[in-house]
Amino acid sequence: MTSAKLDLKKTRKELFAAPKGEFVPIMVPRVLYLKADGHGDPNKSPDYGRAVEALYSTAYALKFACKAQGRDFVVAPLEGLWSAADPGSFVTRRKDEWDWTMLIMVPDFVDSGSFEAARAKAGAKLGELPDSLRLEPLEEGLCLQALHIGSYDDEGPLLARLHDEIMPAGGYAFAGPHHEIYLGDPRKTAPEKLKTILRQPVRKV
């Protein structure tokens, strides 16, 4: 008898849901991720494509290794941490200024040994992997989170409202990079129907 497949989108559903166009507070606990870093416009940087490919290849290698041990899981959606010297660059979409860390959430039972084995399998398949590819936890704590439906480039007005109205009115300051969780596949979904969770770690001033 095989064990049930773990689906983090269901067991941690509060991390993948929010009201459309409305930021609500959420406490985000420690979460384990596969991570890879880079800089610049994700639509133009070859490093971005290589990072995402490496993340997925490693995630699936982990999945199949864990499945063989009776602990299968669903590979979680792609996520991204985005930062820039000027947070306004996200509102105006000045993508060349962005630093990014792309992420895939993995179960807490994944350890360094299983990650290194999965990384080796991904490397054998893809060749050279990003030096920044790693297994690392993230604990964001208090965040404001909303659902955006539409093109990624249409996020600006909602982010402007967060930065210029919601955060000042609530007495919040930035406490970490802008975080996006991609619930739709841009290769298969029309831009106007894409669903993205927008999350901003904050602290009370």
Secondary structure as UniProt FT lines:
FT   HELIX           8..11
FT   HELIX           13..16
FT   STRAND          24..39
FT   TURN            42..44
FT   HELIX           46..68
FT   TURN            69..70
FT   STRAND          78..83
FT   HELIX           88..91
FT   TURN            92..93
FT   HELIX           95..97
FT   STRAND          99..105
FT   TURN            108..109
FT   HELIX           112..126
FT   TURN            131..132
FT   STRAND          134..149
FT   HELIX           152..154
FT   HELIX           156..161
FT   HELIX           162..166
FT   HELIX           167..170
FT   STRAND          172..174
FT   STRAND          178..182
FT   TURN            186..188
FT   HELIX           191..193
FT   STRAND          195..204
//
